[in-house]
Amino acid sequence: MTRTARELLETATGELAPDPRSNPLVPLIARGEADRAVLAALALEQSWVIPADRRAFLHLAGRAGPEPAAYFTALAEGEATAAEHLRTFTAACGVNEAQADTYVPLPGCQSYPAYVAWLALNANPSDVVLALAANFSAWGGCCAAIAEGLRTRYGFTDEACAFFDFFAEPSPDLDRMATEAIRTALEEGRLNQNRAHRYARLLQAYEAMFWTALV
């Protein structure tokens, strides 16, 4: 069953890969054509996304069986680490505390964490594992391109790019935990593949809205 779970995850990731044209912002950053005010907005939007996703993952961990719970707990821990790196990126963008306190987030950017919260409350955790794992592959690629652009086009330091480096770096442990959670769900008949794919497609759509809203 381990191989079946692995193949299922790889197939879902391939089938749900987003259209590159759905992300207008990352290519601009990669070419150095995005205004620095847009970079600041990206940092501020993420300052809302990261804590929201962390709480959603912890809620999913509390609802899930042992294998999915381990995966969601690891995701939540990762969000806590990312939050530390995000503060450095935000400061590098020239955002001060007063600006952060008065910033009004964009609905298009916050649709993604709102849907993750919906999944945390309503979805079968095993289905969410498959949906999130498929979605994270695209997110990691975006972060890698942003980190490269920030360094080469904007002169950001490694420390300032650490937020994006963190998500760009593959995580064998997370991959293993996701595969194990899916394997167990398959064995116990708790995985609804159609529903998981539906969740993943909506996650991809909301992520596309995030990038489009910032342009």
C-alpha positions in Angstrom: 0.0 0.0 0.0 2.9 2.3 0.6 3.7 2.3 -3.2 0.0 2.9 -4.0 -0.1 5.9 -1.6 3.1 7.3 -3.1 1.8 6.9 -6.6 -1.5 8.5 -5.6 0.3 11.5 -4.2 2.6 11.9 -7.2 -0.4 11.6 -9.6 -2.4 14.2 -7.7 0.5 16.6 -7.7 1.0 16.3 -11.4 -2.7 16.6 -12.3 -3.2 19.6 -10.1 -0.1 21.6 -11.1 -1.3 25.1 -11.7 -1.2 26.9 -15.0 2.0 29.1 -15.0 -0.1 31.9 -16.4 -2.2 32.0 -13.3 0.6 33.6 -11.4 1.4 37.1 -12.7 3.5 38.3 -9.7 6.3 35.7 -9.4 7.7 36.3 -12.9 7.7 40.0 -12.2 9.8 39.5 -9.0 12.1 37.0 -10.8 12.8 39.8 -13.5 13.1 42.5 -10.9 10.1 44.4 -12.3 7.8 44.3 -9.2 7.6 47.5 -7.2 9.1 47.4 -3.8 5.7 48.4 -2.4 4.4 45.2 -3.8 7.1 43.2 -1.9 6.0 45.0 1.2 2.4 44.1 0.6 3.4 40.5 0.0 5.1 40.4 3.4 2.1 42.0 5.1 -0.4 39.6 3.5 1.7 36.7 4.7 1.7 38.1 8.2 -2.0 37.3 8.2 -1.8 34.0 6.3 0.9 32.3 8.4 -0.7 32.5 11.9 -4.1 31.6 10.4 -2.8 28.5 8.7 -0.9 27.5 11.8 -4.1 27.5 13.9 -6.0 25.7 11.1 -3.3 22.9 11.0 -3.4 22.6 14.8 -7.2 22.2 14.7 -6.8 19.5 12.0 -4.2 17.7 14.1 -6.7 17.7 17.0 -9.4 16.1 14.8 -7.2 13.6 13.0 -5.9 10.1 13.7 -2.2 9.6 14.6 -0.7 9.7 11.1 -2.6 12.8 9.8 -2.1 14.4 13.2 1.7 14.0 12.9 1.6 15.7 9.5 -0.6 18.6 10.5 1.5 19.1 13.7 4.7 19.3 11.6 3.0 21.8 9.3 2.0 24.0 12.3 5.6 23.9 13.6 6.8 24.9 10.2 4.5 27.9 10.2 5.9 29.0 13.5 9.4 28.8 12.1 8.3 30.7 9.0 6.8 33.4 11.1 10.2 34.2 12.5 11.7 34.4 9.1 8.8 36.6 7.9 9.6 39.3 10.4 13.1 39.6 8.9 11.7 39.8 5.3 9.1 42.4 6.4 11.7 44.6 8.0 13.9 44.3 4.8 10.9 45.6 2.8 11.0 48.7 5.0 7.7 48.0 6.8 7.5 49.5 10.3 5.3 48.5 13.2 2.8 51.3 12.6 2.4 50.4 8.9 1.8 46.8 9.9 -0.8 47.7 12.4 -2.8 49.8 10.0 -2.5 47.6 7.0 -5.8 46.4 5.5 -5.4 42.9 4.0 -6.7 42.2 0.5 -9.7 39.8 0.2 -8.1 38.1 -2.7 -5.1 37.3 -0.7 -7.0 36.1 2.4 -9.3 33.7 0.5 -6.7 31.0 0.7 -6.3 30.9 4.5 -10.1 31.3 4.9 -10.5 28.2 2.8 -7.8 26.3 4.8 -9.8 27.3 8.0 -13.0 25.9 6.3 -11.2 22.6 5.6 -10.0 22.5 9.2 -13.6 22.8 10.4 -15.4 20.7 7.8 -13.2 18.3 5.9 -12.0 14.8 6.5 -8.4 15.3 7.7 -7.2 12.5 5.5 -8.6 14.1 2.4 -7.0 17.4 3.5 -3.5 15.7 3.6 -3.7 14.8 0.0 -5.1 18.2 -1.0 -2.4 20.1 0.8 0.4 17.9 -0.2 -0.5 18.4 -3.9 -0.8 22.2 -3.4 2.4 22.7 -1.5 4.5 21.5 -4.5 3.5 24.6 -6.5 3.9 26.9 -3.5 7.5 25.7 -3.0 8.4 26.4 -6.6 7.0 30.0 -6.3 9.1 30.5 -3.2 12.2 29.3 -4.9 11.7 31.7 -7.8 11.0 34.6 -5.4 14.1 34.0 -3.3 16.3 34.0 -6.4 14.7 37.2 -7.7 15.1 38.9 -4.3 18.8 38.1 -4.2 19.7 38.8 -7.8 17.4 41.7 -8.7 16.7 43.5 -5.4 19.9 42.8 -3.4 18.2 41.1 -0.4 20.4 39.2 2.0 20.2 35.5 2.7 18.6 36.3 6.0 15.9 38.4 4.4 15.2 35.6 1.9 15.0 32.9 4.6 11.2 32.9 4.6 11.1 31.9 1.0 14.1 29.6 1.2 12.3 27.7 4.0 9.3 26.9 1.9 11.3 26.3 -1.2 13.5 23.6 0.4 12.0 20.1 0.0 11.1 18.3 3.2 11.6 14.5 3.1 10.1 14.2 6.6 6.9 16.0 5.5 6.7 13.9 2.4 7.1 10.7 4.4 4.4 11.8 6.9 2.0 12.7 4.1 2.6 9.4 2.3 2.1 7.4 5.6 -1.1 9.3 6.4 -2.5 8.6 2.9 -1.4 4.9 3.1 -3.2 4.4 6.4 -6.3 6.2 5.1 -6.4 3.9 2.0 -6.0 0.8 4.2 -8.8 1.9 6.5 -11.1 3.2 3.7 -11.0 6.8 5.0 -9.8 8.5 1.8 -12.2 10.1 -0.6 -10.0 10.8 -3.6 -12.6 12.8 -5.5 -13.3 15.0 -2.6 -9.5 15.5 -1.9 -9.0 16.5 -5.6 -11.9 19.0 -5.3 -10.3 20.5 -2.2 -6.9 20.7 -4.0 -8.3 22.4 -7.0 -10.0 25.0 -4.8 -6.7 25.6 -2.9 -4.9 26.1 -6.3 -7.6 28.6 -7.3 -7.4 30.5 -4.1 -3.6 30.6 -4.3 -3.9 32.0 -7.9 -6.2 34.7 -6.4 -3.5 35.5 -3.8 -0.9 36.3 -6.5 -3.3 38.1 -8.8 -4.6 40.4 -6.0 -1.1 41.7 -5.4 -0.4 42.9 -9.0 
